[in-house]
Amino acid sequence: MPLSGFLGWLTLSFSLGSHALAQPTRYHIQTIAPPPLYEATGRVTLNSLNDYGHAVGRIGFPNRSPLALLWDGNASIALPSGFSGGEAYDINNHDIIVGRANGYSPALWNPDRSLSYLPVLRTNGVAYAINDSDIVVGVEGPSNPIPVKWVHGQVISLCGSVPCSGTALDINNQGDILGSIAWDIDQDHYGGNWIYQPLERFSSDHPPTPDDFIDASVLSLNDNRQVAGYRGLLPFEDFVETYAIRWENGIVTVLDHGSFRRHSYAQGINNRGDLVGQKGGHATLWTAEGHEIDLNLAIPPNTGWLLQTATDINERGQIVGYGLLNNKQRGFLLTPLPRGDVDGNGCVDDADLLAVLFAFGGSGSALTEDVNGDGVVDDADLLMVLFNFGSGC
């Protein structure tokens, strides 16, 4: 066969193999355990991560207050949390962390891990999110809570001059704020979930309409004003089901129509539009293209892991969450493997090539050598390894 003909066959074979179906992403899994001092009894929950793969959350204990937790890429660190304990909810790309400390006082941890308490208008509160402009949002007050933001160390009520209640849950890098709010205008009550708008724009002559609210429960927001969350339905009077959703420009897309007594919700979203959360007790990814992936099927088999909840996804496609590792609650960090990395060591090399060759002709639904996921180990899988040879090495 002339060289041009061989190259044409190679290109055609790769094209057919790679576009026959959506190729599943596989992940390297890293276990986030408590620091050694707390490993025996501590339970890890991860809430968020930044684009460098640094993650934050909490260490929970059976008989004491939790501690805020940082994974800095190398080790787990228990952050100073005050006498009554705390939790870290978000970390930005400057490695500034926000959450709560000493019970329910809004807190900020600086890049050197030192703890600062954020000012309050009344009493107590929680800082839930921080963007890359270092603007923080959250809630103040245990009763009749109000949504607030902190800018350059100053606390500002999002109610403005209008009495209201609610919670600010997230802020993107454009400054859009996501949360819930309720207030009264001339004895009429209004409220719901929304992307923040100044309350002063509404009055008895111009009350809010349903279009001003998000018709779903909201959890996170990306820079494109896409929202991750869920809807709750009540098919039976003693049981509520929830369904993962994406909201964008007033349109709610149900990601999972679910089944009886099978909850799902989307908790994190990146700028690409990929969402993560959980479905039926399994950590789940919903891709921007509309594919649903049980993340337990995207990691190497026989790891001892049950991935229960995915909480956040960054711009590199890394995912954090928590689950059970040999029946102990631990956090996890998933990093996408290079396409063709059959053995999952992060490098596409001769070992991956040999693995495909030795499994050539095999078929099944869970073969790691089936790189393109079409159920057969064939020349398309071999070509994918060859084309990606050296990636990640």
BELRA-V481905 format. One record per backbone hydrogen bond with DSSP energy under -1.0 kcal/mol. NH is the residue of the N-H (numbers start at 1). CO is the residue of the C=O. If there is no record, write none. Layout:
NH	CO
NH	CO
//
This chain:
6	2
7	3
8	4
9	5
10	6
11	7
12	8
13	9
14	10
15	11
16	12
17	13
18	14
19	15
27	298
28	335
30	333
32	331
38	35
42	38
43	60
44	329
45	58
47	56
48	56
50	54
53	50
55	71
56	48
57	69
58	45
59	67
60	43
67	59
69	57
70	77
71	55
72	75
77	70
79	68
85	82
86	66
87	100
88	57
89	98
90	98
92	96
95	92
97	109
98	90
99	107
100	87
101	105
102	81
103	85
105	101
107	99
108	116
109	97
110	114
113	110
116	108
118	106
125	104
126	139
127	99
128	137
129	137
131	135
134	131
136	150
137	129
138	148
139	126
140	146
146	140
148	138
149	156
150	136
151	154
154	151
156	149
158	147
162	159
165	182
166	145
167	180
168	138
169	178
170	178
172	176
175	172
178	170
179	194
180	167
181	192
182	165
183	190
185	188
188	185
190	183
192	181
194	179
196	177
201	198
202	199
203	206
212	209
213	210
214	193
216	214
217	230
219	228
220	228
222	226
225	222
227	247
228	220
229	245
230	217
231	243
233	241
239	236
241	233
243	231
245	229
246	253
247	227
248	251
251	248
253	246
255	244
256	244
262	259
264	242
265	278
266	229
267	276
268	276
270	274
273	270
275	286
276	268
277	284
278	265
279	282
280	263
282	279
283	307
284	277
285	293
286	275
287	291
290	287
293	285
295	283
297	294
298	295
306	324
308	322
309	322
310	277
311	320
312	320
314	318
317	314
319	334
320	312
321	332
322	309
323	330
324	306
325	328
326	304
328	325
330	323
331	32
332	321
333	30
334	319
335	28
337	26
341	338
342	340
348	391
353	349
354	350
355	351
356	352
357	353
358	354
359	355
361	377
362	359
364	375
370	367
371	369
373	370
377	362
382	378
383	379
384	380
385	381
386	382
387	383
388	384
389	386
390	348
391	388
393	390
//
